[in-house]
Amino acid sequence: MPANKLGYLVLCDAHGKIAGKDCIYGVFNRIYAGRFPAVHEQCFLAFELWTSPGDHKLGVRIRNSDGADVVPPLGPLDLKVAPVGQASGAIQLRNLPLEKAGIYTFEIVVDGESVGGRDLFVEPAPTR
């Protein structure tokens, strides 16, 4: 396989592997905060990746609307890719700081190469 390709990248409330299948629950791309700064207690970044079989290094960058890192880059994590060139799983994120409303981008990096990203829209909670 010549290049890294992202099959999917989603934020979700829970992830599990059952009989070799990825089970993804509570997919979302928008959250509301009553005030800022805020903290999102827990979520998962679930992914499917297509690349060459073998050992790779996986990383994640999380940036705010200004392009600044929200937390230090995560990884590198060891990733073993099956002979068919496919890997999937999830990274658990806890106590994610959300300093202000805006778009937060979650970027997947494989062997130092950006493969793709997913945006999270963080908004003030609606007033009644």
C-alpha positions as CSV (number, residue, x, y, z in Angstrom):
1,M,0.0,0.0,0.0
2,P,1.7,3.2,-1.1
3,A,0.3,5.8,1.3
4,N,-1.4,6.1,4.6
5,K,-5.2,6.6,4.4
6,L,-7.7,7.3,7.1
7,G,-10.8,5.2,6.9
8,Y,-12.6,7.0,9.7
9,L,-11.9,9.2,12.7
10,V,-14.7,9.9,15.1
11,L,-15.2,11.3,18.6
12,C,-17.4,9.1,20.8
13,D,-18.4,8.4,24.3
14,A,-17.3,4.8,24.4
15,H,-15.4,2.3,22.3
16,G,-14.9,-1.5,22.6
17,K,-13.7,-4.4,20.6
18,I,-16.2,-7.3,20.4
19,A,-15.3,-10.4,18.3
20,G,-12.8,-8.3,16.4
21,K,-15.3,-5.6,15.6
22,D,-15.0,-2.0,16.7
23,C,-18.1,-0.9,18.7
24,I,-18.5,2.8,18.7
25,Y,-21.1,4.5,20.9
26,G,-22.3,8.1,21.2
27,V,-20.6,9.6,18.2
28,F,-20.5,13.4,18.4
29,N,-18.9,16.5,16.8
30,R,-20.4,19.2,18.9
31,I,-20.5,19.9,22.7
32,Y,-21.8,22.8,24.8
33,A,-20.1,24.3,27.9
34,G,-21.9,26.3,30.6
35,R,-18.8,28.4,31.1
36,F,-15.2,28.7,30.0
37,P,-12.6,27.5,30.6
38,A,-14.2,24.0,30.6
39,V,-13.0,20.4,30.8
40,H,-14.4,17.5,28.8
41,E,-14.1,14.6,31.3
42,Q,-13.8,11.7,28.9
43,C,-14.2,10.7,25.3
44,F,-12.5,8.4,22.8
45,L,-11.0,9.1,19.4
46,A,-11.9,6.0,17.3
47,F,-10.1,5.4,14.1
48,E,-9.6,3.1,11.1
49,L,-6.3,3.3,9.2
50,W,-5.0,1.8,6.0
51,T,-1.3,1.6,5.5
52,S,1.6,-0.8,4.9
53,P,1.6,-3.9,7.1
54,G,3.9,-4.1,10.1
55,D,5.0,-1.7,12.9
56,H,4.2,2.0,12.8
57,K,4.1,4.9,15.2
58,L,0.8,6.7,15.8
59,G,0.4,10.2,17.2
60,V,-2.4,12.7,17.9
61,R,-2.3,16.4,17.9
62,I,-5.2,18.4,19.4
63,R,-5.4,22.1,18.4
64,N,-7.8,25.0,19.1
65,S,-9.1,27.5,16.6
66,D,-5.9,29.5,16.9
67,G,-3.8,26.5,15.9
68,A,-2.3,26.2,19.3
69,D,-1.8,22.7,20.9
70,V,-4.4,22.2,23.6
71,V,-2.3,19.5,25.2
72,P,1.2,18.2,24.2
73,P,1.1,15.9,21.2
74,L,0.2,12.4,22.2
75,G,2.5,9.5,21.3
76,P,4.2,8.1,19.6
77,L,2.2,5.0,20.3
78,D,3.1,1.6,18.8
79,L,0.7,0.5,16.1
80,K,0.8,-3.0,14.6
81,V,-0.9,-3.2,11.2
82,A,-2.4,-6.5,9.9
83,P,-1.1,-8.1,6.7
84,V,-4.1,-6.7,4.8
85,G,-2.9,-3.2,5.7
86,Q,-5.8,-2.2,8.1
87,A,-5.7,-1.2,11.7
88,S,-8.5,0.2,14.0
89,G,-8.9,1.1,17.6
90,A,-9.4,4.1,19.9
91,I,-7.5,6.4,22.1
92,Q,-9.1,7.4,25.4
93,L,-8.9,11.1,26.2
94,R,-9.5,12.3,29.7
95,N,-9.9,15.8,31.2
96,L,-9.5,17.6,27.8
97,P,-9.1,21.3,28.5
98,L,-11.4,23.6,26.5
99,E,-10.2,27.1,27.2
100,K,-12.7,28.9,25.0
101,A,-15.5,28.3,22.4
102,G,-14.4,27.4,18.9
103,I,-13.3,24.6,16.7
104,Y,-10.9,22.0,18.1
105,T,-9.1,19.8,15.6
106,F,-7.9,16.2,16.3
107,E,-5.2,15.2,13.9
108,I,-3.9,11.7,13.4
109,V,-0.2,11.3,12.6
110,V,1.4,8.1,11.3
111,D,5.2,7.7,11.2
112,G,5.4,11.5,11.3
113,E,2.9,12.1,8.5
114,S,-0.4,13.8,9.0
115,V,-3.1,11.4,7.8
116,G,-6.3,13.4,8.6
117,G,-8.3,15.1,11.2
118,R,-11.7,15.6,12.8
119,D,-13.2,18.8,14.1
120,L,-15.0,19.3,17.4
121,F,-17.3,22.3,17.7
122,V,-17.3,23.7,21.2
123,E,-20.1,26.2,21.9
124,P,-21.5,28.1,24.9
125,A,-24.6,26.4,26.2
126,P,-27.8,27.9,24.9
127,T,-29.5,30.3,27.2
128,R,-33.2,30.0,27.9
